[in-house]
Amino acid sequence: MKNTENIISIIRKQGIIPLFYHDDLTVCIEVIDALYKAGIRVVEYTNRGKKAINNIEALIQTREQRWSKLLLGVGTIKTAGQVKNFIAAGADFIICPGVLPEVAKATQSAGLLWVPGCMTPTEIMVAEQSGARLVKLFPGSLLSPSYVSAVKEIFPDLMFMPTGGVDVSEENIGAWFKAGVCAVGLGSKVISKELMKRKDYGTIGALAKKALMITRKIKSQIRHVND
C-alpha cells in the first residue's frame, strides 16, 4: 500500500488532497469518515499540535476497521526525527513545508513518498536533486497558475501540487489544472476550524464531494482537448 508509484498514481487520480489538524481524536475520526464517504481516498493529517503523533497512531488503527482503502500522509514535517516517528506510527507518505535533504533521505530510506514544499525555482531545483517526484507549491495563495505554466517548462519531469489558497470552485481549480498541476491541496476551504468546531461533518463531506466532482470534470475536459 505504501509503494511510492502507487501512491503517486492514487494522488493523481483523486486530484485533490484534503488536509487538516485537530487535537480531538473523535473530531479527526468524524472528519475522515465524512471525507471517506464523499469518495476521498488520500488525506494529509498535519503535524500542527502536540497530539499529532498519538492521533495518527489511532487513525491508522481505525483505518483497518473503517477506511480500508485510505492513504494517510502526514504534513508539516520539518526534521528527520519527525519522519522516523511518524513512519513508525504508520504514515503512508510525508509532506513538508520546505526542502531539507536530511528529511528527504530519511523518508526515501524508508521507501516512502517525500513531497517537499517549494516556492522558488531554486527550491524546486534542490528538491529535484534530492529525489522529489511531486512538489508542493506553497503557499499557493502567493503563486498563480501562470507560475505553474512557467516552471513546468523548466522542470518537465516533476509533478506539482499547489496548497494554500485553492478555492472549491470550477474557475479556480480549473485554472490550476489547465496550467499543468497533477493535484491541489485543500485545507480550510473544505475542513475549516469553524466547521470542525460546529461538528458540521455533513458540510465537510459535501464540500469534499463538490471538489472531487469539479476536479473530475476539469480533468475530463483537459483529456478531451488533448485527444
Backbone hydrogen bonds, N-H to C=O, Kabsch-Sander energy under -0.5 kcal/mol:
donor,donor_aa,acceptor,acceptor_aa,energy
7,I,3,N,-2.4
8,I,4,T,-2.6
9,S,5,E,-2.2
10,I,6,N,-2.2
11,I,7,I,-2.6
12,R,8,I,-2.6
13,K,9,S,-2.2
14,Q,10,I,-2.6
15,G,11,I,-3.0
17,I,184,V,-2.3
19,L,186,L,-2.1
20,F,44,E,-1.7
25,L,23,D,-0.5
28,C,24,D,-2.1
29,I,25,L,-2.6
30,E,26,T,-2.2
31,V,27,V,-2.6
32,I,28,C,-2.4
33,D,29,I,-2.4
34,A,30,E,-2.3
35,L,31,V,-2.4
36,Y,32,I,-3.0
37,K,33,D,-2.4
38,A,34,A,-1.2
39,G,36,Y,-1.3
40,I,35,L,-2.5
43,V,71,L,-2.4
44,E,18,P,-2.8
45,Y,43,V,-0.6
45,Y,73,G,-2.9
46,T,20,F,-2.4
46,T,44,E,-0.6
47,N,75,G,-2.3
48,R,46,T,-1.7
52,A,49,G,-1.7
55,N,51,K,-2.8
56,I,52,A,-2.5
57,E,53,I,-1.9
58,A,54,N,-2.0
59,L,55,N,-2.9
60,I,56,I,-2.5
61,Q,57,E,-1.8
62,T,58,A,-2.4
63,R,59,L,-2.2
64,E,60,I,-1.0
65,Q,61,Q,-0.5
65,Q,62,T,-1.3
66,R,62,T,-2.2
67,W,63,R,-1.4
70,L,67,W,-2.0
71,L,41,R,-2.6
72,L,70,L,-0.5
73,G,43,V,-2.7
73,G,71,L,-0.6
74,V,93,F,-2.2
75,G,45,Y,-1.7
77,I,95,I,-1.7
78,K,76,T,-0.5
83,V,79,T,-1.7
84,K,80,A,-2.2
85,N,81,G,-2.3
86,F,82,Q,-2.7
87,I,83,V,-2.4
88,A,84,K,-2.1
89,A,85,N,-1.3
90,G,86,F,-0.6
90,G,87,I,-1.1
91,A,86,F,-2.6
92,D,72,L,-2.7
94,I,113,L,-2.6
95,I,74,V,-2.7
96,C,115,V,-2.7
100,L,98,G,-0.6
103,V,100,L,-0.9
104,A,100,L,-2.2
105,K,101,P,-2.8
106,A,102,E,-2.0
107,T,103,V,-2.1
108,Q,104,A,-2.9
109,S,105,K,-2.4
110,A,106,A,-0.7
110,A,107,T,-0.6
111,G,108,Q,-1.4
112,L,107,T,-2.1
113,L,92,D,-0.6
115,V,94,I,-2.8
117,G,98,G,-0.9
118,C,136,K,-3.2
124,I,120,T,-2.2
125,M,121,P,-2.3
126,V,122,T,-2.2
127,A,123,E,-2.5
128,E,124,I,-2.6
129,Q,125,M,-2.5
130,S,126,V,-1.3
131,G,128,E,-1.5
132,A,127,A,-2.6
133,R,114,W,-0.5
135,V,159,M,-3.0
136,K,116,P,-2.9
137,L,135,V,-0.6
137,L,161,M,-1.7
138,F,118,C,-2.1
138,F,136,K,-0.8
140,G,163,T,-2.8
142,L,139,P,-1.7
143,L,140,G,-1.0
147,Y,144,S,-0.8
148,V,144,S,-1.4
149,S,145,P,-2.2
150,A,146,S,-1.6
151,V,147,Y,-2.6
152,K,148,V,-2.4
153,E,149,S,-0.8
153,E,150,A,-0.5
154,I,150,A,-0.7
155,F,151,V,-2.4
158,L,155,F,-1.5
159,M,133,R,-2.4
161,M,135,V,-2.3
163,T,137,L,-2.3
164,G,185,G,-0.8
169,S,167,D,-1.8
173,I,169,S,-2.5
174,G,170,E,-1.9
175,A,171,E,-1.7
176,W,172,N,-1.7
177,F,173,I,-2.2
178,K,174,G,-2.5
179,A,175,A,-1.1
180,G,176,W,-0.6
180,G,177,F,-0.9
181,V,176,W,-1.7
182,C,160,F,-2.5
183,A,160,F,-1.1
184,V,15,G,-1.7
185,G,162,P,-3.1
186,L,17,I,-2.2
187,G,185,G,-0.5
190,V,187,G,-1.9
191,I,187,G,-3.3
192,S,190,V,-0.5
196,M,192,S,-2.2
197,K,193,K,-2.6
198,R,194,E,-2.3
199,K,195,L,-0.6
200,D,195,L,-2.7
201,Y,199,K,-1.6
204,I,200,D,-1.5
205,G,201,Y,-2.5
206,A,202,G,-2.2
207,L,203,T,-2.7
208,A,204,I,-2.2
209,K,205,G,-2.4
210,K,206,A,-2.3
211,A,207,L,-2.6
212,L,208,A,-2.3
213,M,209,K,-2.4
214,I,210,K,-2.5
215,T,211,A,-2.4
216,R,212,L,-2.6
217,K,213,M,-2.1
218,I,214,I,-2.6
219,K,215,T,-2.7
220,S,216,R,-2.1
221,Q,217,K,-2.1
222,I,218,I,-2.4
223,R,219,K,-2.3
224,H,220,S,-2.1
225,V,221,Q,-2.1
226,N,222,I,-2.1
227,D,223,R,-1.5
